[in-house]
C-alpha cells in the first residue's frame, strides 16, 4: 500500500488537544516537554487547559499544532511505525513545518522556535483591521482569480488557499476582499464567508513576515528529509535543503495549493493519507478532492492502532 503523511494547519487547534496522548505515551509527553523548553514557557498547559483565546493566538497555535502532530507521530513510532516507509509528507501552511520535523529535516526544538517566529511575524505584518480573509464556496480557481484581479483597485486581493472540495480562500486588503466577495456572489458562488482571522495570511501583505522568515530560515539547520515533502507552493515534491528554505519563505505570501497537492499524490498512486495531529479538517477535504484517497485522522490514543493497520 502507498501512503503519505499529512499535517494540519491553523484552525485545527482546540483546547485539550494532545492531553490524552501525553497521558498515554511517555514519548508524546517528551515532545510537549521539548516544545515547552524550546519556547521557555508552558505552552502545553495552554494546549491542555486553555484559555481558548490564548491558544488561538497565531504565535501559540502554530507551535502548538506542530507539537500535537509530532506527539502523535512519536506515539505511532513507539508502536513500531517507521516514517521512512511513507512515500511523501505534506502539511497545510504551518503543517509544512510539522511535516519537515516528521521527516527529520528539522528538530522539534528548531521547528518550535521557527513557528513562534513565524506566528509573531505574520501577526505583526499588517496593522489590525487592514486585512481580511474570506472563504468562497462553489467557484473554480480560474474565475475567482479573475474576480480578485477585478476587485483589487490598487489594493491586494488574491487566492490564499485552494483547499479543494469547492472551497477557496481569498486574502488581502479588507475593502478589496469585500469587493471580491460581492463579485463572487454575483458570479454564482454558493457562499462567500468572512473568516474570523487575525491577519490576511498567504498574500502579498505578508511580505514583512516573509522577510523575517528568510532571516530565521537562513540560520536554521535543515537536513534532507528522509521522505520527500510535497511543497504547498509547488504541489510537487522537494528534498533539497536550500530549496526547502526558499519554498518556506515563498509560502508566507504564496498560495497553499492543497487541492493540487492531494491530486498529485493520487496520480502518483497514493491510496492512503494519515492526517497526523489535531482535528479532521484535511481528512474531510481529502474525500472531496479525490475519491481514490482513503484518509484517516490520528490525534488521540484510540486512533493509533487503526493508523498502523492502514499504513501496512
C-alpha positions in Angstrom: 0.0 0.0 0.0 1.2 3.5 -0.8 0.6 6.1 1.9 1.5 9.7 2.7 1.5 11.6 5.9 -0.3 15.0 6.0 -0.3 17.6 8.8 -3.0 20.1 9.7 -2.7 23.9 9.7 -4.1 26.7 11.7 -7.8 26.4 12.6 -7.4 22.8 13.7 -6.5 23.8 17.3 -8.8 23.0 20.2 -8.3 23.2 24.0 -7.4 19.8 25.4 -5.6 18.6 22.2 -2.7 16.4 23.0 -3.6 15.7 26.6 -4.6 12.1 26.1 -1.5 11.4 24.0 0.7 12.9 26.8 -1.0 10.7 29.4 -0.9 7.5 27.4 2.6 7.7 25.8 5.8 8.9 27.5 7.2 9.6 24.0 4.4 12.0 23.3 4.8 13.8 26.7 8.5 14.2 25.8 7.5 16.2 22.7 5.4 18.6 24.7 8.2 19.0 27.2 10.7 19.7 24.4 8.5 22.4 22.9 7.9 24.0 26.3 11.7 24.1 26.8 12.3 25.5 23.3 9.9 28.3 23.9 10.7 29.0 27.5 7.1 28.6 28.6 4.5 26.0 29.4 2.7 26.1 26.1 1.4 22.6 26.8 -0.6 24.0 29.8 -2.4 26.4 27.4 -3.0 23.5 25.0 -4.4 21.2 27.6 -6.3 23.7 29.7 -6.8 26.9 27.7 -7.9 29.6 27.7 -9.0 29.2 24.1 -8.3 32.9 23.2 -4.7 32.4 24.2 -4.3 29.1 22.3 -5.8 30.7 19.2 -3.2 33.4 19.1 -1.2 32.8 15.9 2.1 32.7 17.8 0.8 30.0 20.1 -1.4 28.0 17.7 1.4 27.4 15.2 3.9 25.7 17.5 1.1 24.0 19.5 -0.4 22.3 16.4 3.1 21.1 15.5 3.6 19.7 19.0 0.4 17.6 18.8 1.3 16.3 15.4 4.8 15.2 16.5 3.5 13.8 19.7 1.0 11.6 17.8 3.8 10.6 15.5 6.1 9.6 18.3 3.3 7.6 19.8 3.0 5.7 16.5 6.7 5.2 16.4 6.6 3.7 19.9 4.3 1.1 18.4 6.7 0.3 15.6 5.8 2.8 12.9 8.6 3.9 10.5 8.2 7.3 8.9 10.7 6.4 6.2 8.1 3.9 4.8 5.8 6.8 3.8 6.1 7.8 0.2 5.6 11.5 0.9 4.8 14.1 3.6 2.8 17.3 3.2 1.4 19.9 5.5 -1.2 22.7 5.2 0.6 26.0 5.7 2.2 25.7 9.2 1.7 22.0 8.8 4.6 22.0 6.3 6.9 22.6 9.3 5.4 19.7 11.1 5.9 17.6 8.0 9.6 18.5 7.9 10.0 17.7 11.6 8.3 14.4 11.0 10.7 13.7 8.1 13.7 14.6 10.2 14.7 17.6 8.2 14.2 19.8 11.3 14.5 19.0 15.0 11.4 19.6 17.2 13.2 22.4 19.1 14.2 24.2 15.8 10.6 23.8 14.5 9.0 25.2 17.6 11.3 28.2 17.5 10.7 28.8 13.8 6.9 28.6 14.2 6.9 31.0 17.1 8.9 33.5 14.9 6.5 32.8 12.0 3.4 33.3 14.1 4.7 36.6 15.6 5.9 37.9 12.2 2.6 37.0 10.4 0.6 38.7 13.2 2.8 41.9 13.1 3.0 42.2 9.3 -0.3 44.0 8.9 -2.0 46.6 11.2 -5.1 45.3 12.9 -8.2 46.0 10.8 -6.5 46.5 7.5 -6.6 42.9 6.2 -9.3 40.2 5.8 -9.8 36.7 4.5 -12.9 35.0 3.1 -14.0 31.5 2.1 -15.6 31.3 -1.3 -17.7 28.2 -1.8 -18.8 27.0 -5.2 -16.4 28.7 -7.7 -13.5 27.3 -9.6 -10.0 28.8 -9.1 -9.7 30.4 -12.5 -12.8 32.6 -12.4 -12.1 33.5 -8.8 -8.6 34.7 -9.7 -10.1 36.9 -12.3 -12.6 38.3 -9.7 -9.7 39.0 -7.3 -7.9 40.9 -10.1 -11.0 43.0 -10.8 -11.6 43.7 -7.1 -8.1 44.9 -6.4 -8.4 48.5 -7.5 -4.8 49.1 -6.5 -5.0 47.0 -3.3 -4.1 43.4 -2.5 -6.6 40.6 -3.2 -5.5 37.1 -4.1 -6.3 33.4 -3.6 -4.6 32.3 -0.4 -5.7 28.6 -0.2 -7.1 26.2 -2.8 -8.4 23.7 -0.3 -10.3 21.5 -2.7 -13.9 20.4 -2.5 -15.1 23.6 -4.0 -13.5 25.7 -1.1 -11.2 28.6 -1.9 -9.9 31.2 0.5 -9.1 34.8 -0.6 -6.9 37.2 1.3 -5.8 40.8 1.2 -6.9 44.4 2.0 -10.3 44.4 3.7 -12.0 46.6 1.2 -10.7 44.6 -1.8 -11.7 41.3 -0.2 -15.2 42.6 0.5 -15.5 43.7 -3.2 -14.3 40.2 -4.3 -16.9 38.6 -2.0 -19.7 40.6 -3.6 -18.4 39.9 -7.1 -18.1 36.2 -6.3 -21.7 36.1 -5.1 -22.8 37.8 -8.3 -20.8 35.2 -10.3 -22.7 32.3 -8.7 -20.7 31.4 -5.6 -22.9 29.4 -3.2 -21.4 31.2 -0.2 -18.9 34.0 0.5 -18.0 34.0 4.2 -15.7 36.4 6.0 -13.3 34.4 8.2 -12.5 35.3 11.8 -8.8 35.6 11.4 -6.3 38.0 13.0 -4.4 38.8 9.8 -4.6 38.3 6.0 -2.4 35.2 5.6 -0.8 33.9 2.3 -1.0 37.2 0.4 1.4 40.0 -0.6 0.6 41.9 2.6 2.6 39.2 4.4 5.9 40.4 2.7 7.4 41.7 6.0 6.8 38.3 7.6 8.4 36.6 4.6 11.5 38.8 5.0 11.6 37.8 8.7 11.3 34.1 7.9 14.1 34.4 5.3 16.4 35.6 8.1 15.2 32.9 10.5 15.5 30.1 8.0 18.9 31.2 6.8 20.1 30.4 10.4 18.2 27.2 10.8 19.8 23.8 10.4 17.8 21.9 7.7 18.7 18.4 6.7 17.5 16.5 3.6 14.1 14.9 4.7 14.0 11.1 4.8 10.7 11.4 2.9 10.1 14.0 0.1 8.0 17.0 1.0 5.1 18.0 -1.3 5.5 21.7 -1.1 2.5 24.0 -0.7 3.6 26.5 -3.3 4.6 23.9 -5.9 2.2 20.9 -5.4 5.3 18.9 -6.2 7.9 17.1 -4.0 11.2 18.6 -2.9 14.1 17.3 -0.9 17.0 19.8 -1.2 17.5 21.8 2.0 18.3 25.0 0.1 15.0 24.7 -1.9 13.1 23.9 1.2 14.3 27.2 2.7 13.3 29.0 -0.4 9.8 27.5 -0.6 9.1 28.0 3.1 9.8 31.8 2.5 7.6 31.8 -0.6 4.8 30.1 1.3 4.3 33.0 3.6 2.9 35.2 0.7 2.1 32.4 -1.7 -0.9 30.2 -2.3 -1.4 26.9 -0.4 -2.1 24.6 -3.4 -3.7 21.9 -1.3 -6.2 20.6 -3.9 -3.4 20.2 -6.5 -1.0 18.6 -3.9 -3.5 15.9 -3.0 -4.5 15.4 -6.6 -0.8 14.9 -7.5 -0.5 12.3 -4.7 -3.5 10.4 -6.0 -2.0 10.5 -9.6 1.3 9.1 -8.1 -0.6 6.1 -6.8 -1.0 7.1 -3.2 -4.1 5.4 -1.8 -3.9 6.3 1.9 -3.4 9.5 3.8 -2.7 9.7 7.5 -3.6 13.1 9.0 -1.3 13.3 12.0 -2.4 15.8 14.6 -5.4 17.7 15.9 -8.7 17.7 14.1 -10.0 16.1 10.9 -10.0 19.0 8.5 -7.6 17.5 6.0 -9.3 14.1 6.2 -12.6 15.7 5.3 -11.0 17.6 2.4 -9.3 14.5 1.0 -12.5 12.7 0.4 -13.9 15.7 -1.6 -10.7 16.2 -3.6 -10.2 12.7 -4.9 -12.3 9.6 -4.2 -9.2 7.4 -4.7 -7.7 8.7 -1.4 -8.7 7.0 1.9 -7.9 9.3 4.8 -7.5 8.5 8.5 -7.0 11.1 11.3 -4.5 10.3 14.1 -4.9 12.7 17.0 -5.7 10.5 20.0 -4.5 7.2 21.5 -7.6 5.4 20.2 -6.5 6.3 16.6 -3.1 4.8 16.7 -3.9 1.1 16.1 -6.2 1.9 13.1 -3.5 4.1 11.6 -0.8 1.5 12.0 -3.1 -1.0 10.2 -3.8 1.5 7.4 -0.1 2.0 6.8 0.8 -1.6 6.4 
